[in-house]
Structure formats: structure tokens, C-alpha cells
């Protein structure tokens, strides 16, 4: 079998599987499950690199494979998956398709650029600190769940406008050239705690009127092919 099989890529595959399952849930209007799976996918991505670095005897090919497989999975997890959720929640029409396309293209550019910089060791300061150039694509796994919570406090139209702005702003930040310091373990712990708390509140105390209205759209699509 081709490829490199060890524990350093397991979380990356778990992240991809989580997002693929999340896509099926979003298609059927189960946005609560989809958003939770997106956040879980982001959680896996936050720590896969740290786990990979614990294996000290990886070959150069294995390291390069890890970089490539991580970015390829990220395209699906944090590029296509959030775009699909936003589309199903109401980002439609010419403007919506334009925003979704720009977001997806920007995510691919950001990942390809990261791969090039990472292979050239160009993302390390003279002091040895690692940084990102542009917003990390995993940020969508934090941003979308938080914006999703807005729907419980504002009218549907306002919520959809927030989704448009989310895709546009985050997409642009993917490709804007600025330095973003890699978060410390303390920062990661805070982010994980904040997202976990938000998701728990969402699961326990909120209802989901949007998925009741949006779900029939999928059945109408399939009926049109009969």
C-alpha cells in the first residue's frame, strides 16, 4: 500500500472523517450535528501537528507526506465543509455563489502557500518562533460555530447576512499577508474551552427553526432528477 502509516497522521484522518460525516448531516438539515462535527474536526487539526512532532525518527518523505495530507484534508474540512453549511443555511444566488467561490479559492491558495513556506522553513523567526502568514484555515472551525450562535438572537435575514460577511472576511484574511503568531498551549486551551462551552449551551438550551425550513430543499433537488 502506498503512503506512510503511523500515528502521526491518525488525527488528520479523524478530522477528515468528522467533516465528511458532518457534510451528510448538513445536507439533511441537521445543522446542530454539523457544527459540532466541524468544531471537533478543528480540535483534531489543532493537535495533529503537535502529535506528529513527537515522532523524532520520521524520514523526510514521511514529513513531506504529513504536510501534504494535512493540507489536502483541510481543503475538505475547512474549505468545502463550511461553504456547504453556509450555502444550506441561505447563502444563495449570484452574490452568495460569488462569496462561496472566493472563500474556497482563497482557502486553497492559503494552504498551497503554507505548504511552500513550510517546506522552505520560511515560517520561523530568527529567534526560533513559528508563525503563520495569513489567517490559518482552521480558524473557520472556531468562527462558524460562534457565528452560528447568533441565529438564536437575531432575525433570519440578519443571520444570513452574518454568514455572507463571515465567508468574505475570513476568506480575505486567508490571503492577506500579515504575521500571525502560532498560539501557545494556554491559548489553545482557552479556545477549546470557549468553543466547548458554546457548543454545550447550543446543544442543551437552543432550538433549531432553520433546519426545519431548509431540509425540504434537498428532497426537492432529488425530485427534479426523477
Buried (B, 14 or more C-beta within 10 A) or exposed (E): EEEBEEEBBBBBEBBBBBBBBBBEBBBBBBBBBBBBBBBBBBBBBBBBBEBBEEEEEBEEEBBBBBBEBBBBBBBBBBBBBBBBBBBBBBBBEEEBEEBBEBBBBBBBBBBEBBBEBBEEEEBEEEEEEEEBBBBBBBBBBBBBBBBBBEBBEEEEEEBBBBBBEBBBEBBBBBBEEEEEEBBEEEEBEEBBEEBEEBBEEBEEEEEBEBBEEBBEEBEEEEEEEE
